[in-house]
């Protein structure tokens, strides 16, 4: 196992995380992040989000994570659904919010929990559902497995 995977296992392994994630839609596309060191083939696409810090509200977490990972200033909208994500070394309960408003330009940001040489964020961009559905199932967050349209994603409710 390389140093980057060891660092990720150290950060995320053997503990439960609470993550806050956002579904950000523009021009019929969803903002997605390509991570490395996650997934069977070292490729994993998912909406932006990250771990809550003690004393930080879910909307505050979402604002911080979007700025760090994408360069966007956002306003959190309604809570859409809760997802349990178990893909070792990560076990997380994820709170997915709709993004109401955003401003700024999309950049490929950073994960401040990772060292400079082992950053897990490799690409950030808006993707159509057609592009997302063309990805191998193991390369994309499971929330997309049973969704065909953006409306399907935005209508997810409850605990997945």
ROSE-4610 file (N, C-alpha, C; in Angstrom, 1 decimal, always signed):
// ROSE-4610
residu = [X/X/X/X/X/X/X/X/X/X/X/X/X/X/X/X/X/X/X/X/X/X/X/X/X/X/X/X/X/X/X/X/X/X/X/X/X/X/X/X/X/X/X/X/X/X/X/X/X/X/X/X/X/X/X/X/X/X/X/X/X/X/X/X/X/X/X/X/X/X/X/X/X/X/X/X/X/X/X/X/X/X/X/X/X/X/X/X/X/X/X/X/X/X/X/X/X/X/X/X/X/X/X/X/X/X/X/X/X/X/X/X/X/X/X/X/X/X/X/X/X/X/X/X/X/X/X/X/X/X/X/X/X/X/X/X/X/X/X/X/X/X/X/X/X/X/X/X/X/X/X/X/X/X/X/X/X/X/X/X/X/X/X/X/X/X/X/X/X/X/X/X/X/X/X/X/X/X/X/X/X/X/X/X/X/X/X/X/X/X/X/X/X/X/X/X/X/X/X/X/X/X/X/X/X/X/X/X/X/X/X/X/X/X/X/X/X/X/X/X/X/X/X/X/X/X/X/X/X/X/X/X/X/X/X/X/X/X/X/X/X/X/X/X/X/X/X/X/X/X/X/X/X/X/X/X/X/X/X/X/X/X/X/X/X/X/X/X/X/X/X/X/X/X/X/X/X/X/X/X/X/X/X/X/X/X/X/X/X/X/X/X/X/X/X/X/X/X/X/X/X/X/X/X/X/X/X/X/X/X/X/X/X/X/X/X/X/X/X/X/X/X/X/X/X/X/X/X/X/X/X/X/X/X/X/X/X/X/X/X/X/X/X/X/X/X/X/X/X/X/X/X/X/X/X/X/X/X/X/X/X/X/X/X/X/X/X/X/X/X/X/X/X/X/X/X/X/X/X/X/X/X/X/X/X/X/X/X/X/X/X/X/X/X/X/X/X/X/X/X/X/X/X/X/X/X/X/X/X/X/X/X/X/X/X/X/X/X/X/X/X/X/X/X/X/X/X/X/X/X/X/X/X/X/X/X/X/X/X/X/X/X/X/X/X/X/X/X/X/X/X/X/X/X/X/X/X/X/X/X/X/X/X/X/X/X/X/X/X/X/X/X/X/X/X/X/X/X/X/X]
num = [1/1/1/2/2/2/3/3/3/4/4/4/5/5/5/6/6/6/7/7/7/8/8/8/9/9/9/10/10/10/11/11/11/12/12/12/13/13/13/14/14/14/15/15/15/16/16/16/17/17/17/18/18/18/19/19/19/20/20/20/21/21/21/22/22/22/23/23/23/24/24/24/25/25/25/26/26/26/27/27/27/28/28/28/29/29/29/30/30/30/31/31/31/32/32/32/33/33/33/34/34/34/35/35/35/36/36/36/37/37/37/38/38/38/39/39/39/40/40/40/41/41/41/42/42/42/43/43/43/44/44/44/45/45/45/46/46/46/47/47/47/48/48/48/49/49/49/50/50/50/51/51/51/52/52/52/53/53/53/54/54/54/55/55/55/56/56/56/57/57/57/58/58/58/59/59/59/60/60/60/61/61/61/62/62/62/63/63/63/64/64/64/65/65/65/66/66/66/67/67/67/68/68/68/69/69/69/70/70/70/71/71/71/72/72/72/73/73/73/74/74/74/75/75/75/76/76/76/77/77/77/78/78/78/79/79/79/80/80/80/81/81/81/82/82/82/83/83/83/84/84/84/85/85/85/86/86/86/87/87/87/88/88/88/89/89/89/90/90/90/91/91/91/92/92/92/93/93/93/94/94/94/95/95/95/96/96/96/97/97/97/98/98/98/99/99/99/100/100/100/101/101/101/102/102/102/103/103/103/104/104/104/105/105/105/106/106/106/107/107/107/108/108/108/109/109/109/110/110/110/111/111/111/112/112/112/113/113/113/114/114/114/115/115/115/116/116/116/117/117/117/118/118/118/119/119/119/120/120/120/121/121/121/122/122/122/123/123/123/124/124/124/125/125/125/126/126/126/127/127/127/128/128/128/129/129/129/130/130/130/131/131/131/132/132/132/133/133/133/134/134/134/135/135/135/136/136/136/137/137/137/138/138/138/139/139/139/140/140/140/141/141/141/142/142/142/143/143/143/144/144/144/145/145/145/146/146/146/147/147/147/148/148/148/149/149/149/150/150/150/151/151/151/152/152/152/153/153/153/154/154/154/155/155/155/156/156/156/157/157/157/158/158/158/159/159/159/160/160/160]
x = [+0.9/+0.0/+0.9/+0.5/+1.4/+1.1/+2.0/+1.9/+0.5/+0.0/-1.3/-2.4/-2.5/-3.5/-3.4/-2.1/-1.9/-2.4/-2.2/-2.6/-4.2/-4.8/-6.3/-6.8/-6.2/-6.7/-6.5/-5.4/-5.2/-6.2/-6.6/-7.6/-9.0/-9.4/-10.8/-11.1/-10.0/-10.3/-10.7/-11.5/-11.9/-12.7/-13.4/-14.2/-15.3/-16.4/-17.6/-17.5/-17.8/-17.7/-19.1/-19.4/-20.6/-20.2/-20.8/-20.4/-21.6/-21.4/-22.4/-22.1/-23.0/-22.8/-23.9/-23.5/-24.5/-24.7/-26.0/-26.3/-26.5/-25.5/-25.4/-25.7/-26.8/-27.2/-27.1/-26.6/-26.5/-26.6/-27.4/-27.5/-27.7/-28.6/-29.0/-27.8/-26.8/-25.7/-25.5/-24.8/-24.6/-23.1/-22.7/-21.3/-20.8/-19.7/-19.1/-17.6/-17.1/-15.6/-15.1/-14.0/-13.3/-12.2/-12.3/-11.3/-10.4/-9.2/-8.4/-8.2/-7.8/-7.6/-9.0/-10.0/-11.3/-11.8/-12.6/-13.1/-12.1/-12.7/-11.9/-10.8/-11.0/-10.0/-9.3/-9.4/-8.7/-9.4/-10.7/-11.5/-12.8/-13.2/-14.6/-15.1/-16.3/-17.0/-18.1/-18.2/-19.3/-19.6/-20.7/-21.0/-20.0/-19.7/-18.9/-19.4/-18.5/-18.9/-17.8/-18.0/-16.9/-17.4/-16.5/-16.7/-17.1/-18.0/-18.4/-17.3/-17.1/-16.2/-17.0/-16.5/-17.2/-17.6/-18.8/-19.3/-19.8/-19.7/-20.0/-21.4/-22.3/-23.6/-23.4/-24.4/-24.4/-24.3/-25.1/-24.9/-23.6/-23.0/-21.6/-20.6/-20.8/-19.9/-19.9/-21.2/-21.4/-20.7/-20.9/-20.2/-18.7/-18.1/-16.7/-16.2/-16.8/-16.4/-16.5/-17.6/-17.7/-16.6/-16.3/-15.2/-13.9/-13.6/-12.3/-12.1/-13.2/-13.1/-13.4/-14.2/-14.7/-14.5/-14.1/-14.0/-15.3/-16.4/-17.7/-18.2/-18.8/-19.6/-21.0/-21.6/-22.9/-23.8/-25.1/-26.2/-26.9/-26.9/-27.5/-29.0/-29.7/-31.1/-31.6/-32.7/-33.3/-32.5/-32.7/-32.1/-32.9/-32.2/-32.9/-33.0/-31.9/-31.9/-30.6/-30.6/-29.5/-29.0/-27.7/-27.2/-26.1/-26.1/-25.0/-24.1/-22.8/-21.8/-20.8/-20.7/-19.7/-18.8/-17.7/-16.7/-15.3/-14.8/-13.6/-12.5/-11.8/-11.7/-12.7/-13.7/-14.6/-16.0/-16.4/-17.8/-18.4/-19.4/-19.9/-21.4/-22.0/-23.4/-23.4/-24.0/-24.0/-25.3/-25.3/-26.5/-26.4/-27.3/-27.3/-28.3/-27.8/-28.6/-28.7/-29.8/-29.8/-29.1/-28.3/-27.7/-28.6/-29.0/-29.9/-29.3/-28.2/-27.5/-26.0/-25.3/-23.8/-23.3/-22.0/-21.3/-19.8/-19.1/-17.7/-17.4/-16.2/-15.7/-15.3/-15.6/-15.2/-13.7/-13.1/-11.7/-11.6/-10.4/-10.1/-9.4/-10.2/-9.7/-8.9/-8.9/-8.1/-8.9/-8.4/-8.9/-7.8/-8.1/-7.1/-6.7/-7.4/-7.0/-5.9/-5.6/-4.6/-3.4/-2.2/-1.0/-1.0/-0.1/+0.0/+0.3/+1.2/+1.6/+0.5/-0.4/-1.4/-2.8/-3.0/-4.4/-5.3/-6.5/-7.4/-8.3/-8.5/-9.3/-8.5/-9.0/-8.3/-8.9/-10.3/-11.0/-12.3/-12.8/-14.1/-14.7/-16.0/-16.7/-18.2/-18.9/-20.3/-20.5/-21.3/-21.5/-23.0/-23.4/-24.8/-25.1/-26.3/-26.7/-26.3/-26.3/-25.8/-24.3/-23.5/-22.1/-21.9/-22.7/-22.6/-23.1/-24.1/-24.6/-23.7/-22.8/-21.9/-20.7/-20.5/-19.4/-19.6/-18.6/-18.8/-19.4/-20.4/-21.1/-20.2/-19.0/-18.1/-17.2/-17.4/-16.7/-17.5/-18.8/-19.6/-20.4/-20.7/-21.5/-22.7/-23.1/-24.2/-25.6/-25.7/-26.9/-27.4/-26.5/-26.8/-27.3/-27.1/-27.4/-28.8/-29.8/-31.2/-31.8/-31.0/-31.5/-31.2/-32.1/-31.9/-31.8/-32.4/-32.5/-32.1/-31.8/-31.5/-32.7/-33.9/-35.1/-35.2/-34.8/-34.7/-33.8/-32.7/-31.7/-32.4/-33.0/-33.5/-34.8/-35.4/-36.6/-36.2/-35.0/-34.6/-35.0/-35.5/-36.0/-35.7/-35.6/-35.4/-34.0/-33.9/-32.6/-32.2/-31.2/-30.8/-29.7]
y = [-1.2/+0.0/+1.2/+2.3/+3.4/+4.4/+5.4/+6.3/+7.1/+7.4/+8.1/+7.3/+6.0/+5.1/+5.0/+4.9/+4.8/+6.0/+7.2/+8.4/+8.5/+8.0/+8.0/+7.0/+5.8/+4.9/+5.4/+6.1/+6.7/+7.8/+8.6/+9.7/+9.1/+8.1/+7.7/+6.4/+5.5/+4.2/+4.0/+2.9/+2.5/+3.5/+4.4/+5.4/+5.8/+6.2/+6.7/+8.2/+8.6/+10.1/+10.6/+11.8/+12.5/+13.5/+13.3/+14.1/+14.9/+16.1/+17.0/+17.2/+16.9/+17.0/+17.8/+18.4/+19.2/+18.8/+18.9/+18.7/+20.1/+20.4/+21.7/+21.6/+22.2/+22.0/+23.3/+23.3/+24.4/+23.9/+24.6/+24.2/+22.7/+22.1/+20.7/+19.8/+20.2/+19.4/+19.5/+18.5/+18.4/+18.5/+19.3/+19.5/+18.2/+17.7/+16.5/+16.6/+15.8/+15.8/+14.3/+14.3/+13.0/+12.9/+11.8/+11.5/+10.4/+10.4/+9.2/+8.6/+7.4/+6.6/+6.2/+6.3/+5.8/+5.0/+3.9/+3.1/+2.0/+1.0/-0.2/+0.1/+1.1/+1.4/+2.8/+3.3/+4.5/+5.7/+5.6/+6.6/+6.6/+7.8/+7.9/+9.3/+9.4/+10.6/+10.8/+11.9/+12.2/+13.7/+14.1/+15.5/+16.0/+17.3/+17.9/+17.7/+17.6/+17.5/+17.0/+17.0/+16.5/+16.5/+16.1/+15.9/+17.1/+16.9/+18.0/+18.1/+19.3/+19.6/+19.9/+19.5/+19.8/+21.2/+21.5/+22.8/+23.5/+22.8/+23.4/+22.8/+23.7/+23.2/+22.6/+21.9/+21.2/+22.3/+23.4/+24.4/+25.0/+25.3/+25.8/+24.9/+23.6/+22.6/+22.6/+22.6/+22.6/+23.8/+25.0/+26.2/+26.1/+25.6/+25.4/+24.4/+23.3/+22.2/+22.7/+23.3/+23.8/+24.8/+25.7/+26.7/+26.0/+25.0/+24.3/+23.5/+22.7/+21.7/+22.3/+23.3/+23.8/+25.3/+26.1/+27.5/+28.3/+27.6/+28.3/+28.7/+29.9/+30.3/+29.8/+29.1/+28.6/+28.9/+28.7/+28.8/+27.4/+26.8/+25.5/+25.7/+24.8/+24.7/+23.6/+22.9/+21.9/+20.6/+19.9/+18.6/+17.7/+17.0/+16.1/+14.7/+14.1/+12.7/+12.4/+11.3/+10.8/+9.5/+9.3/+8.2/+7.6/+6.2/+5.6/+5.0/+5.5/+5.1/+4.2/+3.0/+2.1/+1.5/+2.1/+1.6/+1.8/+0.7/+0.8/+1.5/+2.4/+2.6/+3.6/+4.1/+5.1/+4.5/+4.9/+4.6/+5.9/+6.4/+7.7/+7.7/+8.6/+8.9/+10.3/+10.4/+11.6/+12.3/+13.6/+14.4/+15.2/+14.9/+15.6/+16.7/+17.9/+19.1/+19.6/+20.3/+20.9/+22.3/+22.7/+24.0/+25.0/+26.0/+27.0/+28.0/+28.6/+29.6/+29.4/+29.8/+29.7/+30.8/+31.2/+32.2/+31.9/+32.5/+32.2/+31.3/+31.0/+30.1/+28.8/+27.7/+26.4/+26.2/+25.7/+25.3/+23.9/+23.3/+22.0/+22.3/+22.2/+22.6/+21.5/+21.6/+20.7/+20.1/+19.0/+18.4/+18.8/+19.7/+20.1/+19.0/+17.9/+16.8/+16.0/+16.2/+15.4/+16.3/+15.7/+16.4/+16.9/+17.9/+18.4/+17.4/+16.5/+15.5/+14.3/+14.2/+13.1/+13.7/+14.7/+15.3/+14.3/+14.1/+13.1/+13.8/+15.1/+15.7/+15.9/+15.3/+15.3/+16.2/+16.3/+17.1/+17.5/+18.7/+19.2/+19.8/+19.4/+19.9/+19.6/+20.3/+20.0/+18.9/+17.9/+16.8/+16.6/+16.2/+15.9/+14.5/+14.2/+12.9/+11.8/+12.2/+11.2/+10.9/+11.9/+11.6/+10.7/+11.1/+10.3/+8.9/+8.7/+7.3/+6.5/+7.1/+6.4/+5.9/+6.4/+6.0/+4.5/+3.7/+2.4/+2.6/+1.8/+1.9/+2.0/+1.4/+1.4/+2.7/+3.6/+4.8/+6.0/+5.8/+6.9/+6.6/+7.6/+7.5/+6.7/+5.8/+4.9/+5.7/+6.9/+7.7/+7.8/+7.7/+7.8/+6.4/+5.3/+4.0/+3.8/+4.4/+4.2/+5.5/+6.5/+7.8/+7.9/+8.3/+8.5/+10.0/+10.9/+12.3/+13.1/+14.4/+15.3/+15.4/+15.4/+15.4/+14.2/+13.0/+11.8/+12.0/+12.6/+12.9/+13.8/+14.9/+15.9/+15.4/+14.3/+13.8/+12.7/+12.3/+11.3/+11.8/+10.9/+11.3/+10.2/+10.5/+9.5/+9.0/+7.8/+7.2/+6.2/+6.4/+5.5/+4.5]
z = [+0.0/+0.0/+0.0/-0.8/-0.9/+0.2/+0.4/+1.5/+1.5/+0.3/+0.3/+0.8/+0.5/+1.0/+2.5/+3.0/+4.4/+5.2/+4.6/+5.2/+5.2/+4.2/+4.1/+5.2/+5.2/+6.2/+7.6/+7.9/+9.2/+9.5/+8.5/+8.7/+8.9/+8.1/+8.0/+8.6/+8.8/+9.2/+10.6/+10.8/+12.1/+13.0/+12.3/+13.1/+12.2/+12.8/+12.1/+11.9/+10.7/+10.5/+10.1/+10.5/+10.0/+9.0/+7.8/+6.6/+6.2/+5.7/+5.2/+3.7/+2.8/+1.4/+0.7/-0.5/-1.2/-2.6/-3.0/-4.4/-5.0/-5.8/-6.4/-7.9/-8.4/-9.8/-10.5/-11.8/-12.7/-14.1/-14.9/-16.3/-16.5/-15.7/-15.8/-15.6/-14.7/-14.4/-12.9/-12.3/-10.9/-10.6/-9.6/-9.3/-8.7/-9.2/-8.8/-8.6/-7.7/-7.3/-7.6/-8.3/-8.5/-7.4/-6.6/-5.6/-6.0/-5.4/-5.5/-4.1/-4.0/-2.8/-2.2/-3.0/-2.7/-3.8/-3.6/-4.7/-5.0/-5.7/-6.1/-7.0/-7.9/-8.9/-8.7/-7.5/-7.1/-7.8/-8.2/-8.8/-8.2/-7.7/-7.0/-7.2/-7.9/-8.1/-7.1/-6.5/-5.6/-5.5/-5.0/-4.7/-3.6/-3.6/-2.6/-1.2/-0.2/+1.2/+2.0/+3.3/+4.2/+5.6/+6.5/+7.9/+8.7/+9.6/+10.6/+11.6/+12.1/+13.2/+14.4/+15.6/+16.8/+16.9/+17.3/+17.4/+16.2/+15.0/+13.7/+13.3/+12.9/+12.4/+11.0/+10.6/+9.2/+8.1/+8.2/+7.1/+7.1/+8.3/+8.4/+7.8/+8.1/+7.5/+6.0/+5.5/+4.0/+3.4/+4.0/+3.4/+3.4/+4.5/+4.6/+3.6/+3.5/+2.6/+1.2/+0.8/-0.6/-0.9/+0.0/-0.3/-0.4/+0.5/+0.4/-0.8/-1.2/-2.2/-3.6/-3.7/-5.0/-5.3/-4.3/-4.4/-4.4/-4.3/-4.4/-3.0/-2.9/-1.8/-2.0/-1.0/-1.2/-0.1/-0.3/+0.7/+0.7/+1.9/+2.1/+2.0/+1.3/+1.2/+2.1/+1.7/+2.6/+2.6/+3.7/+3.9/+3.0/+2.1/+1.1/+1.7/+2.1/+2.6/+3.4/+4.0/+4.8/+4.2/+4.0/+3.4/+4.3/+4.4/+5.1/+4.1/+4.2/+3.2/+3.9/+3.5/+4.0/+2.9/+2.8/+1.8/+2.4/+3.1/+3.8/+3.0/+3.7/+5.1/+5.7/+4.8/+5.2/+5.6/+6.8/+7.2/+7.7/+6.9/+7.2/+7.1/+8.0/+7.8/+7.1/+6.0/+5.2/+5.1/+5.4/+5.3/+4.0/+3.1/+1.8/+1.8/+1.5/+1.4/-0.1/-0.5/-1.7/-1.6/-2.6/-2.5/-3.2/-2.4/-2.9/-3.8/-3.4/-4.2/-4.1/-5.2/-5.1/-6.0/-5.6/-6.4/-6.4/-7.4/-7.6/-8.8/-8.9/-10.0/-9.5/-10.1/-9.7/-9.9/-8.8/-8.8/-8.3/-8.6/-8.0/-6.7/-5.6/-4.3/-3.6/-2.2/-1.4/-0.3/+0.2/+1.5/+2.5/+3.5/+4.4/+5.4/+5.4/+6.3/+5.7/+4.4/+3.7/+3.5/+3.4/+3.2/+1.7/+1.4/+0.1/-1.0/-0.7/-1.7/-1.8/-0.9/-0.9/-1.0/-1.7/-1.9/-2.6/-2.1/-2.7/-3.8/-3.8/-4.8/-6.1/-7.2/-8.4/-9.5/-9.4/-10.4/-9.8/-10.2/-9.8/-11.0/-11.3/-12.5/-12.4/-13.2/-13.3/-14.4/-14.1/-15.0/-15.2/-16.4/-16.7/-16.1/-16.0/-15.5/-16.5/-17.8/-18.8/-18.6/-18.3/-18.0/-16.8/-15.7/-14.5/-14.7/-15.5/-15.7/-16.6/-17.3/-18.2/-17.4/-16.2/-15.3/-14.9/-14.7/-14.1/-12.7/-12.3/-11.0/-9.8/-9.8/-8.7/-8.7/-9.7/-9.8/-9.3/-8.9/-8.6/-7.3/-6.6/-5.3/-5.5/-4.6/-4.8/-4.9/-4.5/-4.6/-6.0/-7.0/-8.4/-9.0/-8.3/-8.9/-9.3/-8.6/-8.9/-9.4/-9.8/-10.3/-11.8/-12.5/-14.0/-14.3/-13.5/-13.8/-12.6/-12.8/-11.6/-10.7/-11.3/-10.5/-9.6/-10.1/-9.3/-8.1/-8.3/-7.2/-6.2/-6.7/-5.8/-5.1/-5.5/-4.9/-3.9/-3.7/-2.7/-1.4/-0.6/+0.8/+1.8/+3.0/+4.1/+4.2/+4.7/+5.0/+3.9/+3.2/+2.1/+2.6]
